[in-house]
């Protein structure tokens, strides 16, 4: 082979390489465009990943292939083209199972972080309701209701307290009431995490007001537990005035209007004037007024007992101290 021929092959070698590289990049770009047409769903379908923290509009740079990239890019695209949902098991049933498991885990985690008084109260409510469901034809146990004759003459002194465990028969209404009580009672107890005895006095004031008020007005105290939720919601709403609240993903309202929304809901669903809910709001208003004007204060004896070295007070303090960081308002 002559020197001229050798020089021609040597000098044309880089040109051929550059030409083949341009052809390769063009093929990769065509592969990318075909995949983008077949792999990406319409924009309306991409809204679902946005609920999981994704972005609705992906930048084109995420999918662009520069001519400076090597052949590993084409291998990656080829691998992507061979993937299928069946190979990874990403069907609807698996998504539903994952969602249910995550919801259960979140509920358990929230329960672990529930303040001690709220957790104890709801546990006792569930136990009393379960007792009535299995042993008394889904009716609250008569042995726990408030009846003054056995309370005074037979010294069944637990009745005024256990009457507040009645949140209704076990049904969807019971579940909703438990949810309301859990939410608003836990928030109010967290607000008093550094002085939980103030929360205890609030609950005691509301309960005593209802027992005395119902007795003076001749109203049956059968649903004292249900009306505790109205009392708690009203007190919560006064502490959070101006806060925007979403109502079942339907509309937004102010926190101070929330008790009146529940009152209207009771009137519409039960078809009767919500006297008991109004009394819960009234007692909540009296408490908030007394508390904000320093008329109602926690007795010093309760404060001293809480800070004492008795086994029970020490145990309670440790319960609050264990999760006190979760109580701080953000």
Protein Blocks (a to p, Z undefined) as FASTA:
>chain_A
ZZklmmmmmmmmmmmmmmmmmmmmmmmmmmmmmmmmmmpccfklmmmmmmnopafbacfk
lmpccfkbcfklmmmmmmmmmpcfklnopafklmmmmmmmmmmmmmmmmmmmpcfklmmm
mmmmmmmmmmmmmmngopacfklmccfklmmmnopaklmmmmmmpgbjadfklmmmmmmm
mmmmmmmmmmmmmmmmlmmmmmmmmmmmmmmmmmmnopafklmmmmmmmmmmmmmmmmmg
hiacdehhlaccdfklmmmmmmmmmmmmnopacfklmmmmmmmmmmmmmmmnomaccdfk
lmmmmmmcbfklmmmmmmmmmmmmmmpcZZ
